[in-house]
Amino acid sequence: MDKLKKFELMEKISRELEDIRNSQQAVLEKIAKVEVDNIELGDKVIETKIPEIYQRTADNSEAILEILTSFQEKTDEFGNKNNIDALKEQQEINNMK
C-alpha cells in the first residue's frame, strides 16, 4: 500500500472511531434520561440494571476515546513523517495530466 493510500485509510479509521465515540455519547445521554424518567416511575428492574449498563457504556466510551486519541496521533505523525501534503499535491498534478 502506498503512503498516501495508507494515510487516507488511517484518516477514514479516525473518522469512524470519532463516529463510534459520538454514538456512545448519545447512548449515554439516553441511558441517563431513562434513569431520570424512572425516578418518577420507580421500576425496580430499571433502577437496578440501568446504572450497570451506564457504567459499562461509559467505560467503553472512555476506551474508544483512548484509542481515538492514540490513533489520531499516529496518523498525524505518519502524515508529517511522510510529507503527505506534498504527496497529495503531486497526486492532484498527476490527475490533471
C-alpha positions as CSV (number, residue, x, y, z in Angstrom):
1,M,0.0,0.0,0.0
2,D,1.5,3.4,-0.9
3,K,1.9,6.1,1.7
4,L,-0.9,8.3,0.5
5,K,-3.4,5.4,0.4
6,K,-2.3,4.3,3.9
7,F,-2.7,7.8,5.2
8,E,-6.2,8.1,3.7
9,L,-7.2,4.8,5.3
10,M,-5.8,6.0,8.6
11,E,-7.9,9.2,8.3
12,K,-11.0,7.1,7.5
13,I,-10.5,4.9,10.6
14,S,-10.1,8.1,12.7
15,R,-13.4,9.4,11.4
16,E,-15.1,6.0,12.1
17,L,-13.7,6.0,15.6
18,E,-15.0,9.5,16.2
19,D,-18.4,8.4,14.9
20,I,-18.4,5.5,17.3
21,R,-17.5,7.8,20.2
22,N,-20.3,10.2,19.3
23,S,-22.7,7.3,19.1
24,Q,-21.6,6.1,22.6
25,Q,-22.1,9.6,23.9
26,A,-25.7,9.7,22.5
27,V,-26.3,6.3,24.1
28,L,-25.0,7.5,27.5
29,E,-27.4,10.5,27.3
30,K,-30.3,8.2,26.5
31,I,-29.5,5.9,29.4
32,A,-29.3,8.9,31.8
33,K,-32.6,10.1,30.5
34,V,-34.2,6.7,31.2
35,E,-32.7,6.7,34.7
36,V,-34.1,10.2,35.4
37,D,-37.5,9.3,34.0
38,N,-37.6,6.2,36.1
39,I,-37.2,8.2,39.3
40,E,-40.9,9.0,38.9
41,L,-41.9,5.6,37.8
42,G,-39.9,3.6,40.2
43,D,-39.4,0.4,38.1
44,K,-37.1,-1.8,40.1
45,V,-35.5,-3.6,37.2
46,I,-34.6,-0.3,35.5
47,E,-33.4,1.0,38.8
48,T,-31.0,-1.9,39.3
49,K,-29.9,-2.6,35.8
50,I,-29.6,0.9,34.2
51,P,-26.7,2.1,36.4
52,E,-24.7,-1.0,35.5
53,I,-25.4,-0.5,31.8
54,Y,-24.5,3.2,32.1
55,Q,-21.1,2.3,33.7
56,R,-20.2,-0.3,31.1
57,T,-21.2,2.1,28.3
58,A,-19.1,4.9,29.9
59,D,-16.2,2.6,30.3
60,N,-16.4,1.6,26.6
61,S,-16.7,5.3,25.6
62,E,-13.6,6.1,27.6
63,A,-11.7,3.2,25.9
64,I,-12.8,4.4,22.5
65,L,-11.6,7.9,23.3
66,E,-8.2,6.5,24.3
67,I,-7.9,4.5,21.0
68,L,-9.1,7.5,19.0
69,T,-6.6,9.9,20.6
70,S,-3.7,7.5,20.2
71,F,-4.6,6.7,16.6
72,Q,-5.0,10.3,15.6
73,E,-1.5,11.0,17.0
74,K,-0.2,8.1,14.9
75,T,-2.0,9.4,11.8
76,D,-0.6,12.9,12.3
77,E,2.9,11.5,12.9
78,F,2.7,9.4,9.8
79,G,1.4,12.3,7.7
80,N,4.2,14.6,8.9
81,K,6.9,11.9,8.5
82,N,5.9,11.1,5.0
83,N,5.1,14.6,3.8
84,I,1.6,13.7,2.9
85,D,0.7,17.2,1.8
86,A,3.3,17.1,-0.9
87,L,2.1,13.6,-2.0
88,K,-1.5,15.0,-2.2
89,E,-0.3,17.9,-4.3
90,Q,1.7,15.6,-6.6
91,Q,-1.4,13.3,-7.0
92,E,-3.5,16.3,-8.0
93,I,-0.9,17.3,-10.6
94,N,-0.8,13.8,-11.9
95,N,-4.6,13.7,-12.1
96,M,-4.6,16.9,-14.2
97,K,-2.4,15.3,-16.9
